[in-house]
Amino acid sequence: MKTKHSWYIKFLQWKTQYLTHQQFIWLLCGLVGIATGFAALAMRSFTHFIEAVLVGNIIRYINYGFYVIFPAVGFLLVYWVKKYILRKEVSHGIPSILYAVAKQKGIMKRFHAYASLLTAPITIGFGGSVGLEGPMVVTGAGISSYVARLFHINQSDRMLLLACACAAALAAIFKVPLAGILFAIEVFGLDLTLSSLLPLFIASLSGVLTSYMFFGNAALLPIQINGSFLMRNLPFYLLLGGVGGIMSAYFTFVYEKINQFFSKLSSPYLRILIGGIVLGLLVFLMPPLYGEGHEVINHLKEGHPELSLSSNIFGWHLENPWVVIFLLGGLVLFKVVATSVTFGAGGVGGIFSPMLFMGGVMGNCFARIINQLDFLPYKLPLANFTLIGMTALMTGVLHAPLTAIFLIAEVTGGYVLFVPAMLTAVVSFAIAKYFNKYSIYTMELGRKGELVNQDKDQAILTLMDMEPIIETNFVPVYTDMLLKDVVYEAIAKSSRNIFPVLDRDTQEFKGVILLDDIRHLMFQKELYEKVSVIEMMQAPPARIEMDTDRMTQVMDKFQQTGAWNLPVVKEGKYIGFISKSKLLTVYRRKLIYFSTR
């Protein structure tokens, strides 16, 4: 411990002597990017090892029926790891980071740095229909949060480091540094300034270079686009955007309903049993639903669907193009079911890969349907529509059009599909936004009003805590008191002009007495024994509920009532007052602090 303390002190001394605060943040962003890259390497290698053993050996050479069993086994193993090894519940992907930003000042528990390294590969390796991107981001965020606490980094920079982990993870997985940066900006709602852009650039670059170091030029989605954007295909790209928007709404609806169903099951073993049976049957009927499914997308864009669909249990012949279309349509509709069941049963993963899978299959299926219609004198390019389908669904589900557009541009190595990607993203986003105000990442926090976004006013209010601005130096009076008691026991001892009225036995808040309202009575001593507190008190213009109201609602109550002081209660009992002047002072300080970072 002494040695560790010694090197830590020496490092801090070196940092203070040679680095500015901004340069130190840049250094930490680079380290976070590298650490996230290593985490991505470890997680993906572990997952591929499990899949190689189970699918490459047991299923291929022993019995196809193991597809039914493996998902339940995976869920059970994950549950045991969480219960007996981690002894913590592992949160899902990006929403857990957004919660840390909104409610925990960017601080995440230490176990987040390693929990997903164990649970996500088991979930996916045993057939869970989710992705590794979310767990990779959480792992990087856990590392960045630990580093921030180690060096006592302030709240603003802690949040920046979390966003850097997000950018580095996506960059390392897909080798798309620019899309990684845009993903962090869109998901975390960062202001696009040089002070935030440069750290994201450093983290994203560190992550992608780490990926190149270990994986070389091999890409997760190796894609080469032949040909260019043709105006004659414009109506079909717009139509695909509409389909993408509708399917985004379907994705979100099914995902939410299935998770609501599983949340009502109190027994974890019952969730594992039901989830394992449902997912096992889905995978048995449609093996491409097993795991992430990136190889399915690669087969489709290359024009070889038979490589993924030939093992269908129905024994259908793929020479008939409508059979291929039917199977692809089934994958689109049931992928979100498989993903939602995986989460509901206790699996750990992310929705990024399922979304790419569903979008790619949707775009490919769409192009095949159009190509089978006789009225069109030419064929739509399958590879192009496979990729643009990903753009459409990613935009609609994540509400992240820039990420979707630049991801396609970077994975294709050019901007051939930039225009159709933009067109499709606009249509999909508009339709998806009509059905769902929030993305699937921000849905729960958004409905609670706890989401930190690019609305600076709401973001600052969301980051403010209620407790520090509650004032408690108000002298209470009680319902059984008379005017005499109020004058001698409250007014004489208080410097405030408002007095909370409480029930003496229950401490329940009943109302307030304003000094201005009873000032004329104070000089009429003949009324001291006649006028009671109940006669003098009045209801406040509004109450602030301690555990219910958010700071945005508190500000709204002040604006609507015009009051300068509002009482704070918790389950009906008096806590204190919040004054408008203190609220605005704290708000202004917070705004200046975050605007100058």
GIMOKA-V303717 format. One record per residue. N is the residue number from 1. RES is the residue in three letters. SS is DSSP state (alpha for helix, beta for strand, coil for the rest). PSI is psi in whole degrees, 0 to 359 (* if undefined). NEAR is the number of other C-alpha atoms within 12 Angstrom. Layout:
BEGIN
n	res	ss	psi	near
N	RES	SS	PSI	NEAR
N	RES	SS	PSI	NEAR
END
This chain:
BEGIN
n	res	ss	psi	near
1	MET	coil	324	7
2	LYS	alpha	321	8
3	THR	alpha	315	9
4	LYS	alpha	317	10
5	HIS	alpha	323	12
6	SER	alpha	311	12
7	TRP	alpha	329	13
8	TYR	alpha	316	16
9	ILE	alpha	317	16
10	LYS	alpha	320	14
11	PHE	alpha	318	18
12	LEU	alpha	321	20
13	GLN	alpha	318	13
14	TRP	alpha	318	14
15	LYS	alpha	314	20
16	THR	alpha	326	16
17	GLN	alpha	324	13
18	TYR	alpha	344	13
19	LEU	coil	141	17
20	THR	coil	169	14
21	HIS	alpha	318	21
22	GLN	alpha	318	21
23	GLN	alpha	324	19
24	PHE	alpha	320	26
25	ILE	alpha	319	36
26	TRP	alpha	318	30
27	LEU	alpha	315	27
28	LEU	alpha	323	38
29	CYS	alpha	319	45
30	GLY	alpha	318	35
31	LEU	alpha	320	32
32	VAL	alpha	319	48
33	GLY	alpha	316	50
34	ILE	alpha	315	37
35	ALA	alpha	320	39
36	THR	alpha	322	51
37	GLY	alpha	317	45
38	PHE	alpha	321	36
39	ALA	alpha	320	44
40	ALA	alpha	318	47
41	LEU	alpha	312	31
42	ALA	alpha	316	29
43	MET	alpha	315	39
44	ARG	alpha	321	36
45	SER	alpha	317	24
46	PHE	alpha	319	26
47	THR	alpha	313	35
48	HIS	alpha	325	26
49	PHE	alpha	314	20
50	ILE	alpha	316	27
51	GLU	alpha	322	32
52	ALA	alpha	322	21
53	VAL	alpha	314	19
54	LEU	alpha	307	32
55	VAL	alpha	315	29
56	GLY	alpha	340	18
57	ASN	alpha	298	16
58	ILE	alpha	307	20
59	ILE	alpha	317	25
60	ARG	alpha	321	18
61	TYR	alpha	344	14
62	ILE	coil	295	14
63	ASN	coil	129	17
64	TYR	coil	334	26
65	GLY	coil	347	23
66	PHE	alpha	344	28
67	TYR	alpha	328	39
68	VAL	alpha	329	30
69	ILE	alpha	321	31
70	PHE	alpha	317	42
71	PRO	alpha	315	48
72	ALA	alpha	321	39
73	VAL	alpha	318	33
74	GLY	alpha	315	43
75	PHE	alpha	320	45
76	LEU	alpha	317	34
77	LEU	alpha	318	31
78	VAL	alpha	318	42
79	TYR	alpha	317	35
80	TRP	alpha	322	24
81	VAL	alpha	315	27
82	LYS	alpha	324	30
83	LYS	alpha	318	18
84	TYR	alpha	338	13
85	ILE	alpha	302	18
86	LEU	alpha	324	23
87	ARG	coil	33	14
88	LYS	coil	155	21
89	GLU	coil	127	25
90	VAL	coil	121	39
91	SER	coil	164	34
92	HIS	coil	113	38
93	GLY	alpha	220	39
94	ILE	alpha	319	44
95	PRO	alpha	325	36
96	SER	alpha	327	35
97	ILE	alpha	318	49
98	LEU	alpha	325	41
99	TYR	alpha	319	34
100	ALA	alpha	323	33
101	VAL	alpha	316	40
102	ALA	alpha	322	38
103	LYS	alpha	344	30
104	GLN	coil	20	23
105	LYS	coil	32	30
106	GLY	coil	11	35
107	ILE	coil	127	38
108	MET	coil	151	35
109	LYS	coil	151	30
110	ARG	alpha	328	25
111	PHE	alpha	342	28
112	HIS	alpha	337	38
113	ALA	alpha	341	35
114	TYR	coil	347	33
115	ALA	alpha	315	39
116	SER	alpha	337	48
117	LEU	alpha	332	41
118	LEU	alpha	315	39
119	THR	alpha	321	44
120	ALA	alpha	313	56
121	PRO	alpha	324	44
122	ILE	alpha	315	47
123	THR	alpha	309	50
124	ILE	alpha	320	55
125	GLY	alpha	328	44
126	PHE	coil	11	47
127	GLY	coil	359	53
128	GLY	coil	130	60
129	SER	coil	59	56
130	VAL	coil	183	49
131	GLY	beta	168	48
132	LEU	coil	347	51
133	GLU	alpha	314	47
134	GLY	alpha	309	42
135	PRO	alpha	325	51
136	MET	alpha	318	51
137	VAL	alpha	317	59
138	VAL	alpha	319	51
139	THR	alpha	312	51
140	GLY	alpha	321	53
141	ALA	alpha	321	53
142	GLY	alpha	320	45
143	ILE	alpha	315	42
144	SER	alpha	323	47
145	SER	alpha	320	43
146	TYR	alpha	316	28
147	VAL	alpha	319	34
148	ALA	alpha	319	33
149	ARG	alpha	325	24
150	LEU	alpha	322	20
151	PHE	coil	15	22
152	HIS	coil	50	18
153	ILE	coil	142	25
154	ASN	coil	172	23
155	GLN	alpha	315	27
156	SER	alpha	315	32
157	ASP	alpha	332	38
158	ARG	alpha	317	39
159	MET	alpha	324	45
160	LEU	alpha	319	47
161	LEU	alpha	323	54
162	LEU	alpha	317	52
163	ALA	alpha	324	52
164	CYS	alpha	321	59
165	ALA	alpha	321	60
166	CYS	alpha	313	54
167	ALA	alpha	318	57
168	ALA	alpha	322	56
169	ALA	alpha	311	55
170	LEU	alpha	321	51
171	ALA	alpha	319	48
172	ALA	alpha	325	51
173	ILE	alpha	310	49
174	PHE	alpha	357	43
175	LYS	coil	50	42
176	VAL	coil	78	40
177	PRO	alpha	322	39
178	LEU	alpha	315	36
179	ALA	alpha	325	38
180	GLY	alpha	318	47
181	ILE	alpha	314	47
182	LEU	alpha	325	36
183	PHE	alpha	315	41
184	ALA	alpha	320	45
185	ILE	alpha	315	35
186	GLU	alpha	319	30
187	VAL	alpha	319	39
188	PHE	alpha	352	43
189	GLY	coil	35	30
190	LEU	coil	147	36
191	ASP	coil	136	28
192	LEU	coil	84	21
193	THR	coil	166	16
194	LEU	alpha	325	14
195	SER	alpha	334	24
196	SER	alpha	330	37
197	LEU	alpha	318	28
198	LEU	alpha	315	26
199	PRO	alpha	320	41
200	LEU	alpha	321	50
201	PHE	alpha	316	41
202	ILE	alpha	314	37
203	ALA	alpha	315	48
204	SER	alpha	317	48
205	LEU	alpha	319	38
206	SER	alpha	318	40
207	GLY	alpha	315	47
208	VAL	alpha	325	42
209	LEU	alpha	323	31
210	THR	alpha	320	34
211	SER	alpha	316	37
212	TYR	alpha	325	27
213	MET	alpha	322	18
214	PHE	alpha	329	23
215	PHE	alpha	353	23
216	GLY	coil	215	14
217	ASN	coil	359	19
218	ALA	coil	130	17
219	ALA	coil	150	26
220	LEU	coil	323	30
221	LEU	coil	79	35
222	PRO	coil	116	24
223	ILE	coil	135	27
224	GLN	coil	126	24
225	ILE	coil	128	28
226	ASN	coil	135	19
227	GLY	coil	181	15
228	SER	coil	177	19
229	PHE	coil	129	24
230	LEU	coil	132	21
231	MET	alpha	332	15
232	ARG	alpha	339	16
233	ASN	alpha	358	28
234	LEU	alpha	313	21
235	PRO	alpha	327	18
236	PHE	alpha	326	35
237	TYR	alpha	320	41
238	LEU	alpha	319	32
239	LEU	alpha	321	29
240	LEU	alpha	324	46
241	GLY	alpha	320	42
242	GLY	alpha	317	33
243	VAL	alpha	319	37
244	GLY	alpha	320	49
245	GLY	alpha	318	40
246	ILE	alpha	317	31
247	MET	alpha	331	40
248	SER	alpha	317	48
249	ALA	alpha	320	36
250	TYR	alpha	315	30
251	PHE	alpha	309	39
252	THR	alpha	319	38
253	PHE	alpha	310	24
254	VAL	alpha	317	25
255	TYR	alpha	315	34
256	GLU	alpha	316	27
257	LYS	alpha	318	19
258	ILE	alpha	320	28
259	ASN	alpha	328	27
260	GLN	alpha	321	18
261	PHE	alpha	312	20
262	PHE	alpha	329	27
263	SER	alpha	340	20
264	LYS	coil	349	15
265	LEU	coil	117	20
266	SER	coil	329	13
267	SER	coil	123	16
268	PRO	alpha	327	26
269	TYR	alpha	330	23
270	LEU	alpha	320	22
271	ARG	alpha	318	32
272	ILE	alpha	317	37
273	LEU	alpha	309	30
274	ILE	alpha	313	27
275	GLY	alpha	318	43
276	GLY	alpha	318	42
277	ILE	alpha	312	28
278	VAL	alpha	310	33
279	LEU	alpha	321	47
280	GLY	alpha	317	38
281	LEU	alpha	320	30
282	LEU	alpha	315	37
283	VAL	alpha	323	42
284	PHE	alpha	319	30
285	LEU	alpha	324	28
286	MET	coil	84	38
287	PRO	alpha	332	41
288	PRO	alpha	345	43
289	LEU	alpha	351	49
290	TYR	coil	124	44
291	GLY	coil	209	51
292	GLU	coil	316	42
293	GLY	coil	19	41
294	HIS	alpha	326	34
295	GLU	alpha	332	29
296	VAL	alpha	315	38
297	ILE	alpha	317	47
298	ASN	alpha	319	30
299	HIS	alpha	320	28
300	LEU	alpha	316	40
301	LYS	alpha	337	39
302	GLU	coil	356	27
303	GLY	coil	23	24
304	HIS	coil	67	22
305	PRO	coil	336	34
306	GLU	alpha	335	27
307	LEU	alpha	334	21
308	SER	alpha	332	30
309	LEU	alpha	351	35
310	SER	coil	337	25
311	SER	coil	19	23
312	ASN	coil	142	29
313	ILE	coil	343	20
314	PHE	coil	342	15
315	GLY	coil	22	13
316	TRP	coil	148	18
317	HIS	coil	131	19
318	LEU	coil	5	23
319	GLU	coil	332	14
320	ASN	coil	117	14
321	PRO	alpha	332	23
322	TRP	alpha	335	21
323	VAL	alpha	316	24
324	VAL	alpha	316	32
325	ILE	alpha	319	30
326	PHE	alpha	316	26
327	LEU	alpha	320	38
328	LEU	alpha	320	41
329	GLY	alpha	322	28
330	GLY	alpha	321	28
331	LEU	alpha	319	40
332	VAL	alpha	313	40
333	LEU	alpha	325	30
334	PHE	alpha	351	37
335	LYS	alpha	317	46
336	VAL	alpha	328	44
337	VAL	alpha	313	38
338	ALA	alpha	319	51
339	THR	alpha	314	52
340	SER	alpha	320	41
341	VAL	alpha	322	47
342	THR	alpha	314	54
343	PHE	alpha	316	43
344	GLY	alpha	327	42
345	ALA	coil	356	46
346	GLY	coil	6	48
347	GLY	coil	159	55
348	VAL	coil	128	49
349	GLY	coil	194	52
350	GLY	beta	169	41
351	ILE	coil	359	46
352	PHE	alpha	310	44
353	SER	alpha	314	39
354	PRO	alpha	325	47
355	MET	alpha	318	50
356	LEU	alpha	318	47
357	PHE	alpha	306	47
358	MET	alpha	318	52
359	GLY	alpha	318	51
360	GLY	alpha	315	45
361	VAL	alpha	321	55
362	MET	alpha	312	50
363	GLY	alpha	320	47
364	ASN	alpha	316	44
365	CYS	alpha	318	44
366	PHE	alpha	312	41
367	ALA	alpha	322	39
368	ARG	alpha	321	36
369	ILE	alpha	313	28
370	ILE	alpha	320	29
371	ASN	alpha	340	24
372	GLN	coil	351	20
373	LEU	coil	137	16
374	ASP	coil	338	10
375	PHE	coil	342	10
376	LEU	coil	120	16
377	PRO	coil	0	12
378	TYR	coil	170	15
379	LYS	coil	140	23
380	LEU	coil	142	31
381	PRO	coil	118	32
382	LEU	alpha	317	34
383	ALA	alpha	316	40
384	ASN	alpha	315	47
385	PHE	alpha	334	47
386	THR	alpha	315	45
387	LEU	alpha	317	53
388	ILE	alpha	332	55
389	GLY	alpha	321	53
390	MET	alpha	316	52
391	THR	alpha	315	56
392	ALA	alpha	312	57
393	LEU	alpha	322	57
394	MET	alpha	318	51
395	THR	alpha	315	51
396	GLY	alpha	320	49
397	VAL	alpha	317	49
398	LEU	alpha	347	43
399	HIS	coil	44	43
400	ALA	coil	71	41
401	PRO	alpha	321	40
402	LEU	alpha	318	35
403	THR	alpha	314	39
404	ALA	alpha	315	48
405	ILE	alpha	312	41
406	PHE	alpha	335	39
407	LEU	alpha	314	42
408	ILE	alpha	319	47
409	ALA	alpha	320	34
410	GLU	alpha	321	31
411	VAL	alpha	336	37
412	THR	coil	353	29
413	GLY	coil	21	22
414	GLY	coil	189	21
415	TYR	coil	30	24
416	VAL	coil	320	26
417	LEU	coil	16	41
418	PHE	alpha	314	32
419	VAL	alpha	308	27
420	PRO	alpha	328	37
421	ALA	alpha	319	44
422	MET	alpha	315	33
423	LEU	alpha	312	35
424	THR	alpha	319	43
425	ALA	alpha	319	47
426	VAL	alpha	313	34
427	VAL	alpha	314	34
428	SER	alpha	317	44
429	PHE	alpha	318	42
430	ALA	alpha	316	30
431	ILE	alpha	315	32
432	ALA	alpha	321	38
433	LYS	alpha	330	29
434	TYR	alpha	320	20
435	PHE	alpha	325	24
436	ASN	coil	118	31
437	LYS	coil	326	24
438	TYR	coil	158	30
439	SER	coil	171	39
440	ILE	coil	335	41
441	TYR	coil	320	36
442	THR	coil	5	35
443	MET	alpha	307	27
444	GLU	alpha	314	23
445	LEU	alpha	322	28
446	GLY	alpha	319	24
447	ARG	alpha	332	16
448	LYS	alpha	355	21
449	GLY	coil	24	27
450	GLU	coil	15	33
451	LEU	coil	130	39
452	VAL	coil	116	38
453	ASN	coil	195	30
454	GLN	coil	357	18
455	ASP	coil	102	16
456	LYS	alpha	318	22
457	ASP	alpha	310	24
458	GLN	alpha	323	28
459	ALA	alpha	316	31
460	ILE	alpha	317	35
461	LEU	alpha	322	35
462	THR	alpha	324	37
463	LEU	alpha	350	36
464	MET	coil	142	35
465	ASP	coil	145	27
466	MET	coil	319	34
467	GLU	alpha	315	23
468	PRO	alpha	340	16
469	ILE	alpha	2	28
470	ILE	coil	128	30
471	GLU	beta	135	24
472	THR	coil	8	25
473	ASN	coil	42	20
474	PHE	coil	133	31
475	VAL	coil	120	30
476	PRO	coil	154	40
477	VAL	beta	164	40
478	TYR	beta	157	34
479	THR	coil	339	32
480	ASP	coil	9	23
481	MET	coil	159	28
482	LEU	beta	175	27
483	LEU	alpha	321	36
484	LYS	alpha	315	27
485	ASP	alpha	322	26
486	VAL	alpha	317	38
487	VAL	alpha	311	34
488	TYR	alpha	330	18
489	GLU	alpha	346	18
490	ALA	coil	299	30
491	ILE	alpha	319	28
492	ALA	alpha	338	17
493	LYS	alpha	359	18
494	SER	coil	149	21
495	SER	coil	4	13
496	ARG	coil	160	23
497	ASN	coil	18	25
498	ILE	beta	142	37
499	PHE	beta	122	45
500	PRO	beta	140	47
501	VAL	beta	125	39
502	LEU	beta	158	31
503	ASP	coil	127	23
504	ARG	coil	325	18
505	ASP	coil	316	11
506	THR	coil	349	15
507	GLN	coil	20	22
508	GLU	beta	138	23
509	PHE	beta	130	36
510	LYS	beta	328	32
511	GLY	beta	200	35
512	VAL	beta	157	40
513	ILE	beta	127	38
514	LEU	beta	133	29
515	LEU	alpha	321	26
516	ASP	alpha	331	17
517	ASP	alpha	336	17
518	ILE	alpha	8	29
519	ARG	coil	321	18
520	HIS	coil	339	15
521	LEU	coil	337	23
522	MET	coil	335	25
523	PHE	coil	9	13
524	GLN	coil	86	16
525	LYS	alpha	340	17
526	GLU	alpha	346	12
527	LEU	alpha	354	18
528	TYR	coil	323	21
529	GLU	coil	0	19
530	LYS	coil	324	18
531	VAL	coil	126	25
532	SER	beta	167	25
533	VAL	alpha	321	34
534	ILE	alpha	326	25
535	GLU	alpha	331	21
536	MET	alpha	337	33
537	MET	coil	162	33
538	GLN	beta	162	23
539	ALA	coil	140	20
540	PRO	coil	156	29
541	PRO	coil	336	19
542	ALA	coil	158	29
543	ARG	beta	150	36
544	ILE	beta	120	37
545	GLU	beta	122	29
546	MET	coil	311	28
547	ASP	coil	2	18
548	THR	coil	311	20
549	ASP	coil	139	25
550	ARG	coil	168	31
551	MET	alpha	330	38
552	THR	alpha	322	30
553	GLN	alpha	325	24
554	VAL	alpha	314	41
555	MET	alpha	320	35
556	ASP	alpha	321	22
557	LYS	alpha	322	28
558	PHE	alpha	319	27
559	GLN	alpha	322	18
560	GLN	alpha	325	14
561	THR	alpha	336	17
562	GLY	coil	12	17
563	ALA	coil	157	23
564	TRP	coil	339	26
565	ASN	beta	135	37
566	LEU	beta	137	43
567	PRO	beta	148	43
568	VAL	beta	127	38
569	VAL	beta	155	32
570	LYS	beta	113	21
571	GLU	coil	40	17
572	GLY	coil	351	23
573	LYS	beta	143	26
574	TYR	beta	135	37
575	ILE	beta	315	33
576	GLY	beta	200	35
577	PHE	beta	153	41
578	ILE	beta	128	40
579	SER	beta	146	32
580	LYS	alpha	322	26
581	SER	alpha	317	20
582	LYS	alpha	322	21
583	LEU	alpha	313	32
584	LEU	alpha	327	24
585	THR	alpha	313	16
586	VAL	alpha	320	26
587	TYR	alpha	315	30
588	ARG	alpha	318	19
589	ARG	alpha	317	17
590	LYS	alpha	318	26
591	LEU	alpha	316	23
592	ILE	alpha	320	16
593	TYR	alpha	312	17
594	PHE	alpha	335	27
595	SER	alpha	338	20
596	THR	coil	3	15
597	ARG	coil	*	24
END
